[in-house]
Amino acid sequence: MANPTDPKYLDKRTAERYLRSGVLDEKAYQRHIESLPDVADKSVPVETVMHDELEDEDFDDEEDEGDEDSESAE
């Protein structure tokens, strides 16, 4: 191993590949993971809605409604 890889520059998938190939030291990577702060309390819930669950009115906003009125008057 000529150049040791710094774990802070790796994402999980890359780290797993480097661990398997021996490029990354497993103990160094584990120390890095354990040194990361716990930021779970900063998380926010995310709601995903599928397009077919939405109705057309969900996409309308006040500006669009005003534009539609002026177009229908023409």
DSSP file (Angstrom, degrees, kcal/mol; ACC not computed):
  #  RESIDUE AA STRUCTURE BP1 BP2  ACC     N-H-->O    O-->H-N    N-H-->O    O-->H-N    TCO  KAPPA ALPHA  PHI   PSI    X-CA   Y-CA   Z-CA
    1    1 A M              0   0    0      0, 0.0    22,-0.0     0, 0.0    21,-0.0   0.000 360.0 360.0 360.0 101.9    0.0    0.0    0.0
    2    2 A A        +     0   0    0      1,-0.3     0, 0.0     2,-0.0     0, 0.0   0.957 360.0  26.6 -74.0 -53.3    2.0    3.0   -1.3
    3    3 A N  S    S-     0   0    0     20,-0.0    -1,-0.3     0, 0.0     2,-0.1  -0.942  82.4-135.3-115.0 113.5   -0.4    5.8   -0.5
    4    4 A P        -     0   0    0      0, 0.0     2,-0.4     0, 0.0    20,-0.1  -0.445  24.1-123.8 -66.3 140.0   -2.8    5.3    2.5
    5    5 A T        -     0   0    0     18,-0.7    20,-0.2    -2,-0.1     5,-0.1  -0.711  15.5-129.3 -88.3 129.8   -6.3    6.4    1.6
    6    6 A D    >   -     0   0    0     -2,-0.4     3,-1.9     1,-0.2     4,-0.1  -0.692  12.8-147.7 -79.5 118.1   -7.9    9.0    3.9
    7    7 A P  G >  S+     0   0    0      0, 0.0     3,-1.8     0, 0.0    -1,-0.2   0.741  90.2  71.6 -60.3 -24.1  -11.3    7.6    4.9
    8    8 A K  G 3  S+     0   0    0      1,-0.3    -2,-0.0    -3,-0.0    -3,-0.0   0.683  95.2  54.4 -68.9 -13.7  -12.8   11.1    5.2
    9    9 A Y  G <  S+     0   0    0     -3,-1.9     2,-0.4     2,-0.1    -1,-0.3   0.291  96.7  85.7 -98.3   9.7  -12.7   11.4    1.4
   10   10 A L    <   -     0   0    0     -3,-1.8     2,-0.2    -4,-0.1    -5,-0.0  -0.861  64.5-143.8-114.6 143.4  -14.6    8.2    0.8
   11   11 A D     >  -     0   0    0     -2,-0.4     4,-2.8     1,-0.1     5,-0.2  -0.514  41.6 -94.7 -91.1 174.2  -18.3    7.4    0.6
   12   12 A K  H  > S+     0   0    0      1,-0.2     4,-2.3     2,-0.2     5,-0.2   0.883 123.0  48.3 -58.9 -43.7  -19.6    4.1    1.9
   13   13 A R  H  > S+     0   0    0      2,-0.2     4,-1.9     1,-0.2    -1,-0.2   0.917 114.0  45.6 -66.2 -43.5  -19.6    2.3   -1.4
   14   14 A T  H  > S+     0   0    0      2,-0.2     4,-2.7     1,-0.2     5,-0.2   0.915 112.1  52.1 -65.7 -42.6  -16.0    3.4   -2.3
   15   15 A A  H  X S+     0   0    0     -4,-2.8     4,-2.7     1,-0.2    -2,-0.2   0.915 108.4  51.0 -60.3 -43.2  -14.8    2.5    1.2
   16   16 A E  H  X S+     0   0    0     -4,-2.3     4,-2.1    -5,-0.2    -1,-0.2   0.909 111.6  47.6 -61.4 -41.6  -16.3   -1.0    1.0
   17   17 A R  H  X S+     0   0    0     -4,-1.9     4,-1.9     2,-0.2    -2,-0.2   0.909 113.5  47.3 -65.4 -42.5  -14.6   -1.6   -2.4
   18   18 A Y  H  X>S+     0   0    0     -4,-2.7     5,-1.5     2,-0.2     6,-1.4   0.860 110.1  53.2 -68.3 -35.5  -11.3   -0.3   -1.0
   19   19 A L  H ><5S+     0   0    0     -4,-2.7     3,-0.5    -5,-0.2    -2,-0.2   0.931 109.9  48.1 -63.0 -44.7  -11.6   -2.5    2.1
   20   20 A R  H 3<5S+     0   0    0     -4,-2.1    -2,-0.2     1,-0.2    -1,-0.2   0.876 114.9  45.0 -63.0 -38.2  -12.2   -5.6   -0.1
   21   21 A S  H 3<5S-     0   0    0     -4,-1.9    -1,-0.2    -5,-0.2    -2,-0.2   0.564 112.8-116.9 -86.3  -7.2   -9.2   -4.8   -2.3
   22   22 A G  T <<5S+     0   0    0     -4,-0.9    -3,-0.2    -3,-0.5    -4,-0.1   0.529  83.3 117.2  87.1   5.6   -6.9   -3.9    0.7
   23   23 A V  S   <S+     0   0    0     -5,-1.5   -18,-0.7    -6,-0.2     2,-0.4   0.823  73.1  50.8 -73.0 -30.9   -6.4   -0.3   -0.3
   24   24 A L  S    S-     0   0    0     -6,-1.4     2,-0.5    -9,-0.2    -2,-0.2  -0.907  86.8-124.7-113.4 134.5   -8.0    0.9    2.9
   25   25 A D     >  -     0   0    0     -2,-0.4     4,-2.3   -20,-0.2     5,-0.2  -0.649  14.8-145.6 -77.5 125.0   -7.1   -0.3    6.4
   26   26 A E  H  > S+     0   0    0     -2,-0.5     4,-2.5     1,-0.2     5,-0.2   0.872  97.8  50.9 -61.6 -39.3  -10.2   -1.6    8.1
   27   27 A K  H  > S+     0   0    0      2,-0.2     4,-2.3     1,-0.2    -1,-0.2   0.903 110.5  48.8 -66.6 -40.5   -9.1   -0.4   11.6
   28   28 A A  H  > S+     0   0    0      2,-0.2     4,-2.0     1,-0.2    -2,-0.2   0.905 112.7  48.6 -64.8 -41.1   -8.4    3.2   10.3
   29   29 A Y  H  X S+     0   0    0     -4,-2.3     4,-2.5     2,-0.2    -2,-0.2   0.912 110.8  50.0 -65.7 -41.9  -11.8    3.2    8.6
   30   30 A Q  H  X S+     0   0    0     -4,-2.5     4,-2.4     1,-0.2    -2,-0.2   0.904 109.4  51.4 -63.9 -41.0  -13.5    2.0   11.7
   31   31 A R  H  X S+     0   0    0     -4,-2.3     4,-1.3     1,-0.2    -1,-0.2   0.907 110.1  50.5 -60.9 -40.8  -11.8    4.7   13.8
   32   32 A H  H  X S+     0   0    0     -4,-2.0     4,-0.7     2,-0.2     3,-0.4   0.937 110.2  48.6 -62.4 -47.4  -12.9    7.3   11.3
   33   33 A I  H >< S+     0   0    0     -4,-2.5     3,-1.0     1,-0.2    -2,-0.2   0.911 111.6  49.5 -60.3 -43.4  -16.6    6.1   11.4
   34   34 A E  H 3< S+     0   0    0     -4,-2.4    -1,-0.2     1,-0.2    -2,-0.2   0.747 105.9  58.0 -68.9 -22.9  -16.5    6.1   15.2
   35   35 A S  H 3< S+     0   0    0     -4,-1.3    -1,-0.2    -3,-0.4    -2,-0.2   0.624  82.2 105.5 -82.5 -12.5  -15.1    9.7   15.3
   36   36 A L  S << S-     0   0    0     -3,-1.0     2,-0.1    -4,-0.7    -3,-0.0  -0.428  77.5-112.8 -69.2 140.4  -18.0   11.1   13.3
   37   37 A P        -     0   0    0      0, 0.0     2,-0.8     0, 0.0    -1,-0.1  -0.380  24.7-113.6 -71.8 151.9  -20.5   13.2   15.3
   38   38 A D        +     0   0    0      1,-0.1     3,-0.2    -2,-0.1     0, 0.0  -0.780  41.1 167.2 -85.2 112.3  -24.0   11.9   15.9
   39   39 A V    >   +     0   0    0     -2,-0.8     3,-1.8     1,-0.1     4,-0.3   0.062  35.5 118.7-114.1  22.9  -26.2   14.4   14.0
   40   40 A A  G >   +     0   0    0      1,-0.3     3,-1.5     2,-0.2    -1,-0.1   0.822  69.5  62.7 -59.7 -32.3  -29.5   12.4   14.1
   41   41 A D  G 3  S+     0   0    0      1,-0.3    -1,-0.3    -3,-0.2    -2,-0.1   0.626  97.6  58.7 -71.0 -11.1  -31.2   15.1   16.1
   42   42 A K  G <  S+     0   0    0     -3,-1.8    -1,-0.3     2,-0.1    -2,-0.2   0.470  84.3 109.2 -93.0  -3.0  -30.7   17.5   13.1
   43   43 A S    <   -     0   0    0     -3,-1.5    -3,-0.0    -4,-0.3     0, 0.0  -0.312  52.4-156.5 -74.4 157.2  -32.6   15.3   10.7
   44   44 A V        -     0   0    0     -2,-0.0     2,-0.1     0, 0.0    -2,-0.1  -0.976  24.6-104.8-130.9 146.5  -36.0   16.1    9.3
   45   45 A P        -     0   0    0      0, 0.0     2,-0.4     0, 0.0     0, 0.0  -0.414  30.8-152.3 -70.4 147.1  -38.7   13.8    7.9
   46   46 A V        -     0   0    0     -2,-0.1     2,-0.5     2,-0.0     0, 0.0  -0.981   3.1-157.2-122.5 130.5  -39.1   13.7    4.2
   47   47 A E        -     0   0    0     -2,-0.4     2,-0.5     2,-0.0     0, 0.0  -0.923   5.2-160.8-110.1 130.1  -42.4   12.8    2.5
   48   48 A T        -     0   0    0     -2,-0.5     2,-0.5     2,-0.0    -2,-0.0  -0.924   4.4-168.8-111.3 131.7  -42.5   11.5   -1.0
   49   49 A V        -     0   0    0     -2,-0.5     2,-0.1     2,-0.0     5,-0.1  -0.976  21.4-126.5-121.2 131.1  -45.6   11.7   -3.1
   50   50 A M    >>  -     0   0    0     -2,-0.5     3,-1.8     1,-0.1     4,-0.5  -0.465  22.7-118.9 -74.7 147.7  -45.9    9.8   -6.4
   51   51 A H  G >4 S+     0   0    0      1,-0.3     3,-1.5     2,-0.2    -1,-0.1   0.866 112.3  55.6 -55.8 -42.0  -47.0   11.9   -9.4
   52   52 A D  G 34 S+     0   0    0      1,-0.3    -1,-0.3     3,-0.0    -2,-0.0   0.609 100.0  61.9 -72.4  -9.0  -50.2    9.9  -10.0
   53   53 A E  G <4 S+     0   0    0     -3,-1.8    -1,-0.3     2,-0.1     2,-0.2   0.601  91.3  85.9 -86.1 -12.9  -51.3   10.5   -6.4
   54   54 A L    <<  -     0   0    0     -3,-1.5     2,-0.3    -4,-0.5     3,-0.0  -0.572  69.6-141.3 -89.9 150.6  -51.4   14.3   -7.1
   55   55 A E    >   -     0   0    0     -2,-0.2     3,-1.8     1,-0.1     4,-0.4  -0.725  30.1-106.8-103.1 161.0  -54.3   16.2   -8.5
   56   56 A D  G >> S+     0   0    0      1,-0.3     3,-1.6    -2,-0.3     4,-0.5   0.843 117.6  62.2 -55.8 -35.7  -53.9   19.0  -11.0
   57   57 A E  G >4 S+     0   0    0      1,-0.3     3,-0.6     2,-0.2    -1,-0.3   0.733  89.4  70.0 -66.4 -20.4  -54.8   21.6   -8.3
   58   58 A D  G <4 S+     0   0    0     -3,-1.8    -1,-0.3     1,-0.2    -2,-0.2   0.750  99.8  48.7 -66.6 -22.3  -51.8   20.5   -6.3
   59   59 A F  G <4 S+     0   0    0     -3,-1.6    -1,-0.2    -4,-0.4    -2,-0.2   0.607  91.8  98.0 -92.4 -13.3  -49.6   22.2   -8.9
   60   60 A D    <<  +     0   0    0     -3,-0.6     2,-0.3    -4,-0.5     3,-0.0  -0.500  48.0 179.2 -77.2 141.6  -51.5   25.5   -9.1
   61   61 A D     >  -     0   0    0     -2,-0.2     4,-2.2     1,-0.0     5,-0.2  -0.829  46.1 -91.8-130.0 177.0  -50.3   28.5   -7.2
   62   62 A E  H  > S+     0   0    0     -2,-0.3     4,-1.7     1,-0.2     5,-0.1   0.865 122.8  52.1 -60.9 -38.4  -51.7   32.0   -6.9
   63   63 A E  H  > S+     0   0    0      1,-0.2     4,-1.9     2,-0.2    -1,-0.2   0.922 110.0  48.6 -64.6 -43.3  -49.6   33.3   -9.8
   64   64 A D  H  > S+     0   0    0      1,-0.2     4,-2.4     2,-0.2    -1,-0.2   0.891 107.9  54.7 -63.9 -39.1  -50.8   30.6  -12.2
   65   65 A E  H  X S+     0   0    0     -4,-2.2     4,-1.7     1,-0.2    -1,-0.2   0.889 107.8  49.8 -62.9 -38.3  -54.4   31.1  -11.3
   66   66 A G  H  X S+     0   0    0     -4,-1.7     4,-1.7     1,-0.2    -1,-0.2   0.881 110.0  50.9 -66.3 -38.3  -54.1   34.7  -12.2
   67   67 A D  H  X S+     0   0    0     -4,-1.9     4,-1.9     1,-0.2    -2,-0.2   0.886 107.5  53.1 -66.3 -39.1  -52.5   33.9  -15.5
   68   68 A E  H  X S+     0   0    0     -4,-2.4     4,-2.3     1,-0.2    -1,-0.2   0.885 106.9  52.7 -64.3 -38.3  -55.3   31.4  -16.3
   69   69 A D  H  X S+     0   0    0     -4,-1.7     4,-1.1     1,-0.2    -1,-0.2   0.904 110.2  47.4 -63.9 -41.2  -58.0   34.0  -15.7
   70   70 A S  H  X S+     0   0    0     -4,-1.7     4,-0.6     1,-0.2    -1,-0.2   0.853 112.3  50.0 -71.2 -32.3  -56.3   36.5  -18.1
   71   71 A E  H >< S+     0   0    0     -4,-1.9     3,-0.8     1,-0.2    -2,-0.2   0.888 108.8  51.1 -71.1 -38.9  -55.9   33.8  -20.8
   72   72 A S  H 3< S+     0   0    0     -4,-2.3    -1,-0.2     1,-0.2    -2,-0.2   0.757 103.1  60.7 -71.4 -21.7  -59.6   32.7  -20.5
   73   73 A A  H 3<        0   0    0     -4,-1.1    -1,-0.2     1,-0.2    -2,-0.2   0.719 360.0 360.0 -75.1 -20.8  -60.7   36.3  -20.9
   74   74 A E    <<        0   0    0     -3,-0.8    -1,-0.2    -4,-0.6    -2,-0.2   0.479 360.0 360.0 -77.8 360.0  -59.0   36.5  -24.4
